[in-house]
């Protein structure tokens, strides 16, 4: 079964400017859930977030109950708060879905997810132990909004022997790129110009994954659009490659 909808991820570097947007293209259900999970995990951790892949996956799988209608994930609070919104039928008994074994998964849904009512309870238990929070609310019109959040780690005030800690957002960009994004940049440096299909073959990943990688690098102004869906390194990208090689 192929999902005809697109998912959109909004990365808020701060609330004083518009977010960076990353689209997840239509594809089969398993690939769609996987792409959303991987993208949210990598983008949130680039911001400094600590929410684990398994927790993000549990919430992303919940989009199946909305028929994957208008899926949106917002990354806030330096990656420590993730908000999953859709415009599906919503959840009427919000307290009930937090109990193990309660599920509205149908037969066809169970071909793609466990569907045994373990998702929300597992996430709530993890966040409870990790001093985080889980909320389930109605969307503005139709659908539901699920927000998961981890408390930021508190740091002791700097002393004469302790230098102030640098925020991950203010660290050099090279320290915030994933290994796969670094590999994509190095391949662009080697080949000069690459499209999603070319990059997918070189990295051994799916075309949607390669597309998302190029979108992220373009949002970070590391690459520029050339022609025929191909990208080339920007001046900033070339400078970063030199930094990585050094």
C-alpha positions as CSV (number, residue, x, y, z in Angstrom):
1,X,0.0,0.0,0.0
2,X,1.4,3.4,-1.0
3,X,0.8,6.6,1.0
4,X,-0.1,9.4,-1.3
5,X,0.3,12.1,1.4
6,X,3.5,14.0,2.2
7,X,4.7,14.5,5.7
8,X,6.3,17.8,6.8
9,X,8.9,18.3,9.5
10,X,9.4,21.8,10.9
11,X,12.7,22.5,12.7
12,X,12.6,25.6,14.9
13,X,16.1,26.9,15.5
14,X,14.3,29.6,17.6
15,X,10.8,31.1,17.8
16,X,11.9,34.4,16.3
17,X,12.1,33.1,12.7
18,X,10.3,30.7,10.4
19,X,11.2,27.1,10.8
20,X,13.3,25.0,8.4
21,X,11.1,22.6,6.5
22,X,11.9,19.0,5.4
23,X,9.3,17.1,3.4
24,X,8.9,13.3,3.5
25,X,7.7,12.2,0.0
26,X,4.9,9.7,-0.6
27,X,5.9,6.0,-0.5
28,X,4.9,2.7,0.9
29,X,3.7,2.6,4.6
30,X,6.8,0.9,6.1
31,X,9.1,3.3,4.2
32,X,7.0,6.3,5.1
33,X,7.1,5.6,8.9
34,X,10.8,4.8,8.7
35,X,11.7,8.0,6.8
36,X,9.7,10.1,9.3
37,X,11.4,8.4,12.3
38,X,14.9,8.7,10.9
39,X,14.5,12.3,9.8
40,X,13.0,13.4,13.1
41,X,15.6,11.5,15.1
42,X,18.6,13.0,13.1
43,X,17.2,16.5,13.0
44,X,16.3,16.6,16.7
45,X,19.7,15.3,17.7
46,X,21.5,17.8,15.5
47,X,19.7,20.4,17.7
48,X,20.9,18.7,20.9
49,X,17.9,16.6,21.7
50,X,18.1,13.3,23.5
51,X,14.8,11.5,22.7
52,X,15.7,8.0,21.5
53,X,14.8,6.5,18.2
54,X,12.4,3.9,19.7
55,X,10.3,6.5,21.4
56,X,10.1,8.6,18.2
57,X,9.1,5.5,16.3
58,X,6.3,4.7,18.6
59,X,4.7,8.1,18.1
60,X,5.4,8.2,14.3
61,X,3.6,4.8,14.0
62,X,0.5,6.4,15.5
63,X,0.0,8.4,12.2
64,X,-1.4,5.2,10.7
65,X,-4.6,5.7,12.8
66,X,-5.0,9.1,11.1
67,X,-4.6,7.6,7.7
68,X,-1.4,9.6,7.4
69,X,-3.5,12.7,6.8
70,X,-1.5,16.0,7.0
71,X,1.3,14.6,9.1
72,X,3.4,17.3,10.7
73,X,6.2,17.1,13.2
74,X,7.6,20.2,14.9
75,X,11.0,20.1,16.5
76,X,11.3,22.6,19.3
77,X,13.3,23.4,22.4
78,X,16.7,22.5,20.9
79,X,15.4,19.1,19.9
80,X,14.0,18.2,23.3
81,X,10.3,18.7,22.4
82,X,8.7,17.0,19.5
83,X,5.1,17.7,18.5
84,X,3.3,15.2,16.2
85,X,0.1,16.6,14.6
86,X,-2.4,15.2,12.1
87,X,-5.8,15.9,10.7
88,X,-7.3,12.4,11.1
89,X,-10.3,11.3,13.1
90,X,-8.6,12.2,16.4
91,X,-8.6,10.3,19.7
92,X,-11.8,10.6,21.7
93,X,-10.8,8.5,24.8
94,X,-7.4,10.0,25.5
95,X,-7.0,8.6,29.0
96,X,-7.9,5.1,27.8
97,X,-5.1,4.9,25.1
98,X,-2.5,5.4,27.9
99,X,-3.5,2.0,29.3
100,X,-1.6,-1.1,28.1
101,X,-3.6,-3.4,25.8
102,X,-6.1,-0.7,24.6
103,X,-5.8,-0.2,20.8
104,X,-8.0,0.8,17.9
105,X,-5.7,-0.9,15.3
106,X,-7.6,-2.7,12.6
107,X,-6.5,-5.9,10.8
108,X,-4.8,-4.1,7.9
109,X,-3.0,-1.7,10.3
110,X,-1.5,-4.8,12.1
111,X,0.3,-5.7,9.0
112,X,2.5,-2.6,9.6
113,X,2.5,-2.0,13.3
114,X,2.1,-4.2,16.4
115,X,-1.3,-2.9,17.2
116,X,-1.5,-4.3,20.7
117,X,-1.9,-1.0,22.6
118,X,1.7,-0.8,23.8
119,X,2.9,2.5,22.1
120,X,1.6,5.2,24.4
121,X,2.1,3.3,27.6
122,X,5.8,2.5,26.7
123,X,6.4,6.2,25.7
124,X,4.8,7.5,28.9
125,X,6.8,5.1,31.1
126,X,10.1,6.1,29.4
127,X,9.3,9.8,29.8
128,X,8.2,9.4,33.4
129,X,11.5,7.7,34.3
130,X,13.5,10.4,32.3
131,X,11.7,13.3,33.8
132,X,9.9,14.1,30.6
133,X,6.2,14.6,29.6
134,X,3.6,13.3,27.2
135,X,0.5,15.1,26.2
136,X,-2.4,14.2,23.9
137,X,-4.6,17.0,22.7
138,X,-7.2,17.8,20.0
139,X,-5.8,19.6,16.9
140,X,-7.3,23.0,16.0
141,X,-10.0,21.4,13.8
142,X,-9.7,17.6,13.1
143,X,-7.0,15.3,14.3
144,X,-4.8,15.0,17.3
145,X,-1.6,16.6,18.6
146,X,0.9,14.4,20.5
147,X,3.7,16.2,22.3
148,X,6.7,14.5,23.9
149,X,9.3,16.4,25.8
150,X,12.4,15.8,27.8
151,X,13.6,18.3,30.5
152,X,16.8,20.0,29.5
153,X,19.7,18.8,31.6
154,X,20.6,21.4,34.2
155,X,24.2,22.5,34.3
156,X,26.1,23.7,37.4
157,X,27.2,27.4,37.1
158,X,30.7,27.7,35.7
159,X,33.5,28.0,38.3
160,X,37.1,29.1,37.9
161,X,38.0,25.5,36.9
162,X,35.0,24.9,34.7
163,X,34.5,26.6,31.4
164,X,31.0,27.6,30.3
165,X,29.3,24.8,28.3
166,X,28.7,25.7,24.6
167,X,25.2,25.1,23.3
168,X,25.0,22.5,20.6
169,X,23.3,25.1,18.3
170,X,26.3,27.4,18.6
171,X,28.9,24.6,18.0
172,X,30.6,24.4,14.6
173,X,28.3,23.0,12.0
174,X,30.6,20.1,11.3
175,X,29.9,18.8,14.9
176,X,26.2,18.8,14.2
177,X,26.1,16.9,11.0
178,X,25.3,13.2,11.0
179,X,27.8,10.8,9.6
180,X,25.5,10.2,6.6
181,X,25.3,13.9,5.9
182,X,29.1,14.2,6.0
183,X,29.4,11.3,3.6
184,X,26.9,13.0,1.2
185,X,29.0,16.2,1.3
186,X,32.2,14.3,0.6
187,X,30.6,12.5,-2.3
188,X,29.4,15.8,-3.7
189,X,33.0,17.1,-3.4
190,X,34.3,14.0,-5.2
191,X,31.7,13.9,-8.0
192,X,30.9,17.6,-8.4
193,X,27.2,17.2,-9.1
194,X,24.8,14.6,-7.8
195,X,21.0,14.0,-7.8
196,X,19.0,11.9,-5.3
197,X,19.2,8.7,-7.5
198,X,23.0,9.1,-7.9
199,X,23.5,9.7,-4.2
200,X,21.2,6.8,-3.2
201,X,23.4,4.4,-5.2
202,X,26.6,5.7,-3.8
203,X,25.4,5.6,-0.2
204,X,23.5,2.4,-0.6
205,X,20.2,4.0,0.7
206,X,16.8,4.5,-0.7
207,X,16.0,7.4,-3.1
208,X,13.7,9.1,-0.5
209,X,16.5,9.0,2.1
210,X,18.9,10.6,-0.4
211,X,16.3,13.2,-1.3
212,X,15.9,14.1,2.4
213,X,19.6,14.3,2.9
214,X,19.9,16.8,0.1
215,X,17.0,18.8,1.4
216,X,18.6,19.0,4.8
217,X,22.0,20.1,3.3
218,X,20.2,22.6,1.2
219,X,18.4,24.0,4.2
220,X,21.8,24.3,5.9
221,X,23.1,26.1,2.8
222,X,25.8,23.5,2.3
223,X,24.5,22.7,-1.2
224,X,22.8,24.5,-4.1
225,X,20.3,23.4,-6.7
226,X,21.9,23.0,-10.1
227,X,19.6,21.4,-12.7
228,X,17.7,18.2,-13.3
229,X,17.2,17.8,-9.5
230,X,21.0,17.7,-9.0
231,X,22.9,19.6,-6.3
232,X,26.4,21.1,-6.1
233,X,28.4,22.2,-3.1
234,X,27.9,25.9,-2.1
235,X,30.8,28.1,-1.0
236,X,29.9,27.2,2.6
237,X,29.8,23.5,1.7
238,X,33.3,23.7,0.2
239,X,34.6,25.4,3.3
240,X,33.1,22.7,5.5
241,X,34.7,20.0,3.3
242,X,38.0,21.6,3.8
243,X,37.4,21.7,7.6
244,X,36.4,18.0,7.6
245,X,39.5,17.0,5.6
246,X,41.7,19.0,7.9
